[in-house]
Amino acid sequence: MKKRAGLERKLLYWGLLAGLPGTGLALILLWTGEYSSKLQWTLTLFLLGFWLGFVWAARERLVFTLRTLANLLSALREGDFSLRARGASLDDAMGEVLIEVNALGDMLRGQRLAAMEATSLLRKVMEEIEVAVFAFDGQKRLRLANPAGERLLAQPLERILGNTAGELGLEECLSGEAYRTIEASFPGGSGRWGLRRSTFREGGLPHELLVLADLSRPLREEERLAWQRLVRVLSHELNNSLAPIKSIAGSLDNLITREPRPEDWQGDVRGGLRVIASRAEALGRFTEAYARLARLPAPRLAPVRVSDWIHRVARLETRVNVAIHDGPEVTLQADGDQLDQLLINLLQNAVDAALETGGGVELGWARNSSYLLLWIRDEGPGISNLTNLFVPFFTTKPGGSGIGLVLCRQIAEAHGGNLTVENCTAARGCRAQLRLPLHGGVN
């Protein structure tokens, strides 16, 4: 109020000073001229009244505009974006100010509407997701929890807000690694949980965001699907071997019990037994391959020079000449034996495909900031069914086991990388690409 009164007083003084020279000069001319006393007093009162009235009116007009501007800014500060200044135009400086204030109100109104919509969407998402979300302040007191968090703690939000993490049984979740899997029991459930923790600021103060996802249900579902796939594969392979064994065994039984036996019955029995032995050996190879796939050991990391590794394995393939495109000198932290096995399988597949068409095989590598990219391209007929390529025991080669590519992918993923196989688009054949981390990213 004092500042505003001071400004209003200054406006009044400035207006009086601005009109003082002209008014003073007019009064001097009036009182030094030969005019009647009545006229002099009348004109003096008129000039003084006009001067003071004009100054007061100008002051009130400017003060009214400033008060209007102050009311608009106050409304914007309090979140009322419906008020607008009238009479704003580009003809004067004050009009430009009012136009900018109106534009600011429109912008803030749009931002508040967008924030309200985003908040509503976030609140809806938080209500619908099955992941428990908690927010703790610097004193580890709960400040926010979604409905899934309420169900996990088996208490309504009103009863748990303000409680410490220790009182809620979440103290251990706020310490240790920020990303991990834990075994824990809560009032609303127990099992394996995926824990994610991060920090954020609210009101300038640090807070912690804790996210707990129940992994038990998806793990059980994946386990059920894995058992179904396992039983389907095993039953398929067992039936393929047992059906002919049963049929031949029945035929041999009829042959032996027949009276009189045919003259060549011993040869038929030997042939049938050979078939039974062959199918039994195939069944044994199948189970051995399955066991080999299931017991892949964890990688033992050691320095591996990529150029030495690739050239050494490529020399083992003598059926075709493998064209090597040398890349940069790179050293990996990896299990050399497993990488040898991986590259041998990929090269064998590429060479087998190239021999069908008389084409060649190319091998090369490159690197980016954090990964080694190794590629193998063959000029074979390509792969007709890429969907089942990494399904165990699926093979397109006669006599193939169907575990080579599956084993290669397991080795790549155990080293923190991945393996992709796709048909070439610009030429015939297919291309396998292996990506491995340069700094030992073992899963």
C-alpha positions in Angstrom: 0.0 0.0 0.0 2.8 2.4 0.9 4.6 1.7 -2.4 1.3 2.1 -4.4 0.5 5.4 -2.5 4.1 6.6 -3.2 3.6 5.9 -6.9 0.3 7.6 -7.0 1.8 10.7 -5.2 4.6 10.7 -7.7 2.2 10.6 -10.6 0.3 13.6 -9.1 3.6 15.5 -8.6 4.7 14.8 -12.1 1.4 15.9 -13.6 1.5 19.1 -11.6 5.0 19.8 -12.6 4.2 19.2 -16.2 1.4 21.7 -16.2 3.0 24.2 -14.0 5.0 26.2 -16.7 2.0 26.7 -18.9 -0.4 27.5 -16.2 2.1 29.9 -14.5 2.8 31.7 -17.7 -0.9 32.1 -18.4 -1.5 33.5 -14.9 1.4 35.9 -15.3 0.0 37.2 -18.6 -3.5 37.4 -17.1 -2.5 39.4 -14.0 -0.1 41.7 -15.8 -2.6 42.6 -18.5 -5.2 45.3 -18.3 -8.2 43.1 -17.4 -10.9 43.6 -14.9 -10.4 42.1 -11.5 -13.6 40.0 -11.9 -12.2 38.5 -15.2 -8.8 37.9 -13.7 -10.2 35.9 -10.7 -12.7 34.0 -12.9 -10.0 32.9 -15.4 -7.5 32.2 -12.6 -10.0 29.8 -10.9 -10.8 28.2 -14.3 -7.1 27.7 -15.2 -6.3 26.3 -11.8 -9.4 24.0 -11.8 -8.7 22.7 -15.3 -5.0 22.1 -14.5 -5.7 20.2 -11.2 -8.7 18.3 -12.7 -6.7 17.2 -15.8 -3.8 16.1 -13.6 -6.1 14.2 -11.3 -8.0 12.5 -14.2 -4.7 11.4 -15.9 -3.5 10.0 -12.6 -6.7 8.1 -11.9 -6.7 6.7 -15.5 -3.1 5.4 -15.2 -3.7 4.1 -11.6 -6.9 2.3 -12.8 -5.0 0.6 -15.6 -2.2 -0.5 -13.2 -4.8 -1.7 -10.7 -6.5 -3.7 -13.4 -3.2 -5.2 -14.4 -2.4 -6.1 -10.7 -5.8 -7.8 -10.4 -5.2 -9.8 -13.5 -1.8 -11.0 -12.3 -3.3 -11.7 -8.8 -6.0 -13.9 -10.4 -3.4 -15.7 -12.5 -1.3 -16.3 -9.4 -4.4 -17.8 -7.6 -5.2 -20.0 -10.5 -8.2 -18.1 -12.0 -7.5 -17.9 -15.7 -11.0 -16.7 -16.7 -10.3 -12.9 -16.3 -9.2 -10.9 -19.3 -8.3 -7.2 -19.8 -10.6 -5.2 -22.0 -9.5 -2.5 -24.3 -6.1 -4.0 -25.0 -4.7 -2.8 -28.3 -1.3 -2.4 -30.0 -1.7 1.4 -30.3 0.0 2.1 -27.0 2.5 0.6 -24.6 0.0 -0.2 -21.9 -2.2 -2.0 -24.4 0.7 -4.2 -25.4 1.2 -5.0 -21.8 -2.4 -6.0 -21.4 -2.3 -8.1 -24.6 0.7 -10.0 -23.2 -1.0 -10.6 -19.9 -4.1 -12.0 -21.7 -1.8 -14.2 -23.7 -0.1 -15.4 -20.5 -3.5 -16.2 -19.1 -4.4 -18.3 -22.2 -1.1 -20.1 -22.0 -1.4 -20.9 -18.3 -4.9 -22.0 -18.7 -3.8 -24.5 -21.5 -1.0 -25.7 -19.3 -3.2 -26.3 -16.3 -5.7 -28.1 -18.5 -2.9 -30.3 -19.9 -1.6 -30.9 -16.4 -5.0 -31.8 -15.1 -5.5 -34.3 -17.9 -2.1 -35.8 -17.4 -2.7 -36.1 -13.7 -6.1 -37.7 -14.3 -4.5 -40.2 -16.7 -1.6 -40.9 -14.3 -4.1 -41.5 -11.5 -6.2 -43.8 -13.6 -3.1 -45.8 -14.6 -1.9 -46.0 -11.0 -5.3 -47.3 -10.1 -5.5 -50.0 -12.8 -1.9 -51.4 -12.8 -1.2 -54.5 -10.7 2.2 -53.1 -9.6 2.5 -51.7 -6.1 3.9 -48.1 -6.1 5.0 -46.3 -2.9 6.6 -42.9 -2.4 8.6 -42.1 0.7 10.0 -38.7 1.9 13.5 -38.0 3.3 12.4 -39.4 6.7 11.2 -42.6 5.0 7.6 -41.8 5.7 5.0 -42.9 3.2 3.5 -40.1 1.2 1.8 -41.9 -1.7 0.6 -45.4 -2.5 -1.6 -46.7 -5.3 -4.5 -49.3 -4.8 -2.1 -52.2 -5.6 0.1 -50.9 -2.7 -2.9 -50.8 -0.4 -3.7 -54.4 -1.3 -0.1 -55.5 -0.8 -0.1 -54.0 2.7 -3.7 -55.1 3.4 -4.6 -51.6 4.8 -6.4 -48.6 3.4 -4.4 -45.6 2.3 -5.7 -43.4 5.2 -4.1 -45.8 7.8 -0.7 -46.2 6.2 0.0 -42.6 5.1 2.7 -41.1 7.3 4.0 -44.4 8.6 7.6 -45.1 8.3 9.0 -47.8 6.0 10.0 -49.9 9.1 6.4 -49.8 10.4 5.1 -50.9 7.1 7.6 -53.8 6.7 9.3 -52.1 3.7 12.6 -51.0 5.4 14.7 -53.7 3.5 13.2 -52.6 0.2 14.7 -49.1 0.6 18.2 -50.4 1.0 20.5 -52.5 -1.1 20.5 -52.6 -4.9 17.9 -50.5 -6.7 17.1 -53.1 -9.3 16.8 -56.7 -8.0 14.5 -59.7 -7.4 13.6 -60.5 -3.8 11.8 -63.2 -1.9 9.5 -61.5 0.6 6.2 -61.9 2.5 3.8 -59.0 2.9 0.3 -58.9 4.5 -1.3 -59.0 1.1 0.9 -61.6 -0.6 4.2 -63.5 -0.6 6.6 -64.9 -3.3 9.1 -63.4 -5.7 9.0 -59.7 -6.3 10.7 -57.5 -8.9 12.0 -54.4 -7.0 12.7 -51.1 -8.6 13.7 -48.0 -6.7 14.5 -44.5 -7.9 14.6 -40.9 -6.5 12.6 -37.8 -7.4 12.1 -34.3 -5.9 9.0 -32.7 -4.7 9.0 -29.2 -3.2 12.8 -29.2 -3.6 13.1 -32.2 -1.2 14.4 -35.7 -2.1 11.9 -38.5 -2.2 12.2 -42.2 -3.0 9.9 -44.1 -5.4 9.5 -47.9 -4.7 7.9 -50.2 -7.2 7.1 -53.9 -6.4 5.9 -56.2 -9.1 4.7 -59.7 -8.2 6.7 -62.2 -10.3 5.2 -65.3 -8.9 2.1 -65.4 -11.2 3.9 -64.8 -14.5 6.7 -67.2 -13.4 4.1 -69.9 -12.7 2.5 -69.3 -16.0 5.8 -69.4 -17.8 6.7 -72.6 -15.9 3.4 -74.1 -16.9 3.9 -73.2 -20.6 7.5 -74.6 -20.4 6.3 -77.9 -19.0 3.6 -78.1 -21.7 6.3 -77.5 -24.4 8.6 -80.0 -22.7 5.9 -82.7 -22.5 4.8 -82.0 -26.1 8.4 -82.3 -27.4 9.1 -85.4 -25.3 5.9 -87.1 -26.2 6.4 -86.4 -29.9 10.0 -87.8 -30.0 9.1 -90.8 -27.8 6.1 -91.7 -30.0 8.3 -91.4 -33.1 10.7 -94.0 -31.6 8.3 -96.2 -29.6 5.7 -96.6 -32.3 8.0 -98.4 -34.8 9.6 -100.4 -31.9 6.2 -101.6 -30.8 5.1 -102.4 -34.3 8.3 -104.4 -35.1 8.3 -106.1 -31.7 4.8 -107.3 -32.4 5.8 -108.5 -35.9 8.8 -110.4 -34.4 6.6 -112.0 -31.8 4.2 -113.3 -34.5 7.2 -114.5 -36.5 8.7 -116.4 -33.7 5.4 -118.0 -32.5 4.4 -119.0 -36.0 4.5 -122.7 -36.8 6.1 -123.6 -39.0 8.5 -120.7 -39.2 9.6 -119.4 -42.6 13.0 -120.4 -43.9 14.4 -116.8 -43.7 12.9 -116.0 -40.3 16.3 -115.6 -38.6 17.2 -112.8 -41.1 13.9 -111.1 -40.5 14.5 -111.2 -36.7 18.0 -109.8 -37.1 16.6 -107.0 -39.3 13.9 -106.2 -36.9 16.3 -106.1 -34.0 18.6 -103.8 -35.9 15.7 -101.4 -36.5 14.8 -101.6 -32.8 18.4 -100.9 -31.8 18.6 -98.0 -34.3 15.5 -96.4 -32.9 16.7 -96.9 -29.3 20.0 -95.2 -30.2 18.1 -92.3 -31.8 16.1 -92.0 -28.6 19.3 -92.0 -26.6 20.8 -89.3 -28.7 17.6 -87.2 -28.3 17.7 -87.4 -24.5 21.5 -86.7 -24.5 20.9 -83.6 -26.6 18.1 -82.5 -24.3 20.3 -82.9 -21.3 23.1 -81.0 -23.0 20.8 -78.1 -23.7 19.6 -78.0 -20.1 23.0 -78.1 -18.4 24.8 -75.2 -20.1 27.2 -73.9 -17.4 27.7 -70.3 -16.5 30.4 -68.5 -18.6 33.9 -68.3 -17.1 35.1 -64.9 -18.2 38.6 -64.3 -19.5 40.1 -62.0 -22.2 39.3 -63.2 -25.7 40.8 -61.4 -28.8 38.1 -61.4 -31.4 40.4 -61.6 -34.4 42.3 -64.6 -33.0 39.0 -66.3 -32.1 37.4 -65.8 -35.5 40.4 -66.8 -37.6 41.0 -69.9 -35.4 37.4 -71.2 -35.7 37.2 -70.3 -39.4 40.3 -72.5 -40.1 38.4 -75.5 -38.7 35.9 -75.3 -41.6 37.6 -77.0 -44.7 34.5 -77.7 -46.9 34.4 -74.1 -48.3 36.7 -71.1 -48.2 35.2 -68.7 -45.6 35.8 -65.1 -46.7 36.8 -63.1 -43.6 36.2 -59.3 -43.5 38.5 -58.2 -40.6 37.2 -55.6 -38.2 38.9 -53.5 -35.5 41.0 -55.1 -32.8 38.7 -55.9 -30.0 39.1 -57.9 -26.8 36.1 -59.4 -25.0 35.6 -60.6 -21.5 33.9 -63.9 -22.3 34.1 -67.7 -22.0 36.3 -68.7 -24.9 35.2 -72.3 -25.1 31.5 -71.4 -25.2 32.2 -68.7 -27.9 34.1 -71.4 -29.9 31.1 -73.7 -29.7 28.7 -70.9 -30.7 30.7 -69.8 -33.8 31.4 -73.4 -34.9 27.6 -74.1 -34.9 26.9 -70.9 -36.8 29.6 -71.6 -39.4 28.5 -75.2 -39.9 24.9 -74.0 -40.5 26.1 -71.4 -43.0 28.4 -73.8 -44.8 25.7 -76.5 -45.0 23.3 -74.0 -46.6 26.0 -72.7 -49.0 26.9 -76.2 -50.2 23.3 -76.7 -51.3 23.6 -74.0 -54.0 27.4 -73.9 -54.5 27.6 -70.5 -52.9 30.1 -69.0 -50.5 30.2 -67.9 -46.8 31.3 -64.5 -45.5 32.3 -63.6 -42.0 33.1 -60.2 -40.4 32.8 -58.0 -37.4 32.5 -54.4 -36.3 32.0 -52.5 -33.1 30.1 -49.6 -31.7 30.5 -47.8 -28.4 29.6 -50.8 -26.2 28.9 -53.9 -28.4 30.7 -56.2 -30.7 28.7 -57.0 -33.9 29.7 -60.2 -35.6 27.9 -61.4 -38.8 27.9 -64.5 -40.9 26.3 -64.5 -44.4 25.8 -67.5 -46.6 24.7 -67.8 -50.2 22.4 -70.7 -49.6 18.6 -71.1 -50.4 17.5 -69.1 -47.3 15.2 -70.3 -44.5 11.6 -70.9 -45.3 10.3 -70.9 -41.8 11.9 -68.3 -39.5 9.2 -68.6 -36.9 10.3 -71.9 -35.5 14.0 -71.3 -35.9 14.8 -71.1 -32.2 12.3 -73.8 -31.1 14.2 -76.7 -29.6 14.6 -79.8 -31.8 13.1 -78.0 -34.8 15.4 -78.6 -37.8 15.2 -78.4 -41.6 18.3 -80.5 -42.1 18.1 -84.3 -42.5 19.7 -85.9 -39.4 19.9 -82.5 -37.6 19.4 -82.4 -33.8 17.5 -79.1 -33.8 19.5 -77.7 -30.8 22.4 -75.9 -32.5 20.8 -72.5 -32.8 19.0 -72.8 -29.5 22.4 -73.5 -27.8 24.0 -70.6 -29.7 21.3 -68.2 -28.5 21.6 -69.5 -24.9 25.4 -68.8 -25.0 24.8 -65.3 -26.4 22.2 -64.4 -23.8 24.4 -65.9 -21.0 27.1 -63.3 -22.1 24.5 -60.5 -22.1 24.1 -60.4 -25.9 21.7 -61.7 -28.4 21.6 -63.7 -31.7 19.4 -63.0 -34.7 19.0 -64.9 -38.0 17.2 -63.5 -41.0 17.0 -64.0 -44.8 18.9 -61.5 -46.9 16.8 -59.1 -48.9 19.2 -57.9 -51.6 20.6 -61.4 -52.4 19.9 -65.0 -51.7 20.9 -66.7 -48.5 20.6 -65.7 -44.9 22.5 -63.6 -42.4 23.2 -64.4 -38.7 24.2 -61.5 -36.4 25.7 -61.9 -33.0 25.9 -59.0 -30.6 28.1 -59.2 -27.5 28.9 -56.6 -24.9 32.5 -55.4 -24.8 32.7 -55.3 -21.0 31.5 -58.6 -19.8 27.8 -58.2 -19.4 26.9 -61.7 -18.2 23.3 -62.3 -17.1 
